[in-house]
């Protein structure tokens, strides 16, 4: 974090976990002092970003092809019995949790093998 008299910012060096979709445009559809909502119309995805929230939410209104990627080595991918919670353990010591409203067919290379419609929450 860099703190100066007129601003504070945190440098972003390496993306730990990336959500990839087929979309080239986004629109800020709503905002207030504590949140902003991004819409990705061609991917039928909405992302409400709330300051201080411990997770990121992705809302897919239509079936969408998505995948996750990382620059780190994935050591373990541990889904629960109905594939609505996935624990991702990376070699750098990070553990990420992916919660989904519907079963998510996530492979070892972090690709979703079939179209998904519903909500996904990601937390470190």
Secondary structure, DSSP 8 states (H G I E B T S, - for coil): -EEETTEEE------SSEEEES-S--EEEEE-SSEEEEEEGGGTEEEEEETT-SEEEEEEEEEE-EEEE-SS-EEEEEE-TTSSEEEEEETTS-EEEEEESS---B-TTSBBSS-EEEEEEEE-
